[in-house]
Amino acid sequence: MGVFVFLPLILPLTAWPVARLAEQHLHPRTATRLLTVLAVVLALCSTVCLALVMVVGTAQLPGNPLPDGWSDPEVRAAVPYDEVVGKAAIPALCAVVVACVRTVRRHGRVRRQAHRALAGLRETEVAVLPDPLPYAYALPPGGRRGGGVSRAGAGRGRVVVTTALLDRLRPAERRALFAHERAHLAARHDRYLLAVRLAARANPFLRPLRTAVAYTAERWADEEAARLIGSRRTVARAIGTAALVSRGTPLPTLAGLAAPGPVPRRVAALHGPAPAVRHWPPAFTAVGAAAWGAAAGTAVSAMSSANSAVTMVLILHAATPL
């Protein structure tokens, strides 16, 4: 497999151009799905790469639990043996695992705490909190029914909004707010956001995709709200008002109307025409070339990691006595 095993570590760079171009030129729904798939596949491939380098590079270390045949000269000649790189891969892989586990646990903890905060309120789709701080967010299903989470709260998502924010919005803007948050729940944007957050933990080169998906998910909800209420300007006013009177949501892992990010760009997009719905951008455009380049990089990364994994398994299996 040679040095090709290291390619998945740097091939996420090929997805950088498509991140910004997808924000500007693709329909938000298409951009969100495309960037999420790219991020997840590239993150998995880079993690497999770290695991392969660690196994092969540490085969010579004293006291390792690997079979003796794995450190034979024939094996080291067939795989990229490097003791220094192998040692460095150990803390890197441990850091990836720890970061991903902490992210998942924090995400689940935040959702459970949010559901518990609604205890005592009526089990309705919209939960209005008597809070002097203006904010709103989409709370997805709790997933688990333990820890104080009610059966109704665990089984379906809810729109959470405070009285302070409702008092600052006009009736039409309130409808835009509810339509925006319902769009987050219907499309399960929390899953996209969690997926790209984990991908960025696995490979720091994927952080631009995490930022891009956070923006396109909000734009997706903006466009759905505008379609449902029939007024793009009303949604733009609701976003602008919510951004002026609040500082986003108190739960940063959940999507909300005034989520931190480029609010002026969202408002400007809503003052323009609705984006065209395309499943894939034309190849002879800037965004199309970037998308095809990112897709090619992702395919090469997947093939490289798969080829390296299969090659190592076959070689090490042959070198391991039964």
N, C-alpha and C positions, 0 to 999 in steps of 0.2 A: 504493500500500500504506500510505502515511502512517505515523502513529505506531504502528500495529498491529504493525509489525515489531519493536518493542521489547517486546511482550507476553511472548514466550517467556522473557525474562530474569527476569521476576518471577512468572510463573504457577507455578513450582515451589512457591511458598508455599501453593498450594491443596492440596498433598499433605501438609502438616505434620499436620493433624488426623487423617488416616487412619493415620499411622505408629504413634502410640501406641495408638490404638483397635484397630488390626489386631493388635498384639502381644497385647492382652488378650482379644479376643473372637473372633478368627478362628482356624481350625485353622492351625498353624504352616506347613504345606505351602502352603495357600492364601495366607497372608499373605506368605510368602517370594516366591512367584511374582508376586503382584499388585504388591507394592512394587518388585520388580526391574523389571518391565515399565514401571511408572510412571516410575521413576528414569531408565531408559535412554532412553525416548521424550522426556522433558522435557530431558534433557541434550543429546540430538541437536538438538532444536529450538532450545535456547539457543545452541548452537555455530553453527548455521546463521544465527541472528540476528546474532551477532557478525561472521560472515563478510560478511553483506550490508551491515551498517553500515560495516564497514571498506572494502569495495569502493566503495560509493557516497560515503562521507565523504572518501575520499582521492583522488577523481577529479580534484580541482583542484590537488593538490600538484605542484610542479614536479619533473620528472624521473620521474614515475610511468610505468610501462610500459603503461598502459591506452590504448586508442584515443582519439583526440581527440573523437570523437562522444560518448563516455561523459560528458564534462563539459559538454555543451551545456546552455543554460538550460532547454530543454524537458525534458531528462532530470532535471535538478535539481528542476524543478517537479513531476515525477511521482513522484519517490522522496524519502525523508526525507534531504535533503542537510544535513549539519552537519559542518563541517570539524573542530571541536573533538572531537565525539563520534567521528568517524571516526579521528582520530589516537589517541584513547584506546582504541579497539577494537583497534588494532594490537598494543600490548603485552599487552592482555587475551587476545587470541586466541593469541598466541605463548606466553603463560603456560599456557594450557589445553593446547596441544599438547605443550609440554615436560613438564608435570606428568603427562599421560597416558602419554607415552612412557616417562618414568622409572618410573611405576608398573608398566607392563607388563614392563619390563626387570628391575625389582627382583623382581617376582613370579616371572618365569622363572628368575632367578639363584638365588633362594631354593630353588626346587624342584630345580634341578640340584645345588645344594650338598647338599641333603638326600639326594638319591639317591646322590651320591658318598660321603656319610658311611656308607651301608649297604654299601659295597664290601667284599667278603670274607664277608658273612653269607649264609646259605642263602637261596635264592630262594623264599621262602614268603610267604604272604599277610600273616603277622604277623612283624615284625622286632623282636627283643628286643635292645636295646642295653645293654651292661654299663656303665651310667652311674650314679654316685651321686646324681644329681639326678633327682627324680621328675617325669616328664612323659609325655605321650602325645599323638599327633596323627595325623590321616589324611593320608597323602602321596599325592596324585593322580598319574596317569601322567606321566612326564617329558616326553613329547611328542617329544623329540629324543634320538637315540641317540649323539650325539657328546659330547665333553667328559667322558668317564669314566662315562657312564650306561650301564648294561648293557641288553641287549635286553629282558630280562624286566622290569627296573625301568622301562623307558620305555614298555612296552606295557600295564601295569596298575598300579593303585594298591596301596598297602600300608599296613597299620596299624603304626605305630612306637610302641613303648612301652619304657620303661627297666625294668631289674630293680629299681631303687629304688621305683618306683611299684607294680609287681606285688607286692613284699614287703609293702606297706602295705594291700593290698586282700584281702578275703576271696574265696573261690572264686566265690561268686555275684556279687560286685561285679566280679570280673574278666570274667565273662561279659557283664555290663552294659557294661563298658568296650569290649570287642571289638564288641558289637552296635552301640554308639553310633558308633564310628569306621567300621564297615562301612556304616552308614547314610549317613554323610558321603560315602563313596566311591561308593556305589550311586546317590545322587541328584546327584552331582557338585556339591556345595555350593560348591566352589572357584570354579566359574564364576559363580554368583550373587554371591559375595563380591567377585570381581574386577569384575564388571559394575557393581555399585553403588559400588565404590571409584572406578572411572573416572568414573562419573556425578557423584560428589561433587567430583572434581577439575575437571570441566567447569563445574559450577555449585555454589558453596558453599551455596546454599539447599537443596541435596539432601543435606546431611550428616545430618539427622535420619533420612532413609530408609536411609542406609548403616548407621547405628547400629541401626535397627530390624531390618534384614535380618540383621545379624550375630547378633542375639538370636533371631530366629525360625528361622534355620537351625539353631542349637543346639537350640532347642525341637523342631524337626522331628526331629532325630536322637534327642533324648530320648524322644519319643513312639514312634518306630520301635523303639528299644531296649526300651522297656517292653512293647510289643506282642510282640516276639520272645521275650523271656524270661518274660513273663507276670507281672511284678511291678513296679509303679510305685515302690514304696517301696525296692526294691533299687537301682533306677537312681538314685533320689534320694540314697541313702546313698553310692553310688559317686561321684556328683558332689560331694557335700559332703566326702567324704574326700579326693578328688583336689584340691579347691580348698584344703583346709586344709594339705596337705603340699607343694603345689607352687605356683608363681607363674605358671601357664599354660604355654604352650609356648615354647621358645626361638626358634621361627619364627613371628612374630606374624601372618604372612599366611596361615597354615594353620589349619584348624579343629581343635579338640581338646576333650577332655572337660571340662577345667578352663580353657576359654578365658576371657580377661578379659571381665568384664561382670557383669550382675546375677544372680550365682549364686543368692542367696537367692530370687529370683523364680522361677527354674527349679525349685528344690527345692520351693517352695510349690505351684507348678503341678502337680508330680508327686504331691503329697499330695492333690490334688483329683481329680475325675472326669476322664476322658479328654475332650478337646474334640470337639465335634460336627464332622463333616466336611461343609463347605458349599463349593460352588464359587463362590458369590457371596453376600454378606450380604443379609438382607432390607432393602428400601428404607426401611421405617418404623422403623428403629433408629438409634442414634447412629453406630455403625460403618458401617451401610449408607448413611446420609446423607453421612458423610465420604468413603466410597469413591466414591459417585456424584459428589460434588463434585470429588474428585481426578481421576476419570475425565473429567468435563466440562472441568476445567482442562487436562488433557492433550490432549483433543480440540481445544480452542480453540487451544492452543499449536501443535499439529501443523498445523491448518488455517491458522493465521496465518503460520507459517514457510513452509509450502508455497505459500500464495498470494503471499507476498512474493517468494519465490524465482522463481516462474513469472512474476510481473509484471515483476520486474527483468530476467529473461532476455529477455522479449519486447520490453521498451522498449530495452534496450541493444543487442539484436540489430538492431532497426530503426534505431538511431542509429549503428551501426557500418557503415561502407562495406565492401562485399564486395570 
